[in-house]
């Protein structure tokens, strides 16, 4: 007898569905197996775009609300596949409020001082759910914006959009 499947377990061989949300930071591809959001990407994801599960419609609506400044937190079931350490980092990142930032070092200290800033950075870079798990809110100790899977211009845009960074007067959008 096999154990019951939880929302955090991958559904092997399940068809994946993708919805694409157009926003001010380009196309955001959201993938789901119908039960949980499995991945978010700024690159093209393969998956059916026909007869999408209700969950993807909800995810697209929430993403549109975020871009419009009407949503500060996502309320979606997420599949957080990663090492125990990565999941600890992602949980700490998920606790960063909208409009705030934390340093890689502060995240390491929050999870028990077990991590150096660099290892926290690697876990951020492995986040399969950017925006939904807001790794864009993690910055260097000196206040500089460092690596982001979608590019630093997207990280800057989201932090400015959330009010965590002042809007630059003389920078290009991309």
Secondary structure, DSSP 8 states (H G I E B T S, - for coil): ------TTS--TT---EEEEEEETTEEEEEEE-SSSEEEEESS---SB-SS--HHHHHHHHHHHHHHTT--SS----B---S-HHHHHHHHHHHTS-TT--EEHHHHHHHTTS---HHHHHHHHHT-SBTTTS-GGGEE-TTS-----TT-HHHHHHHHHHTTSS---SS----
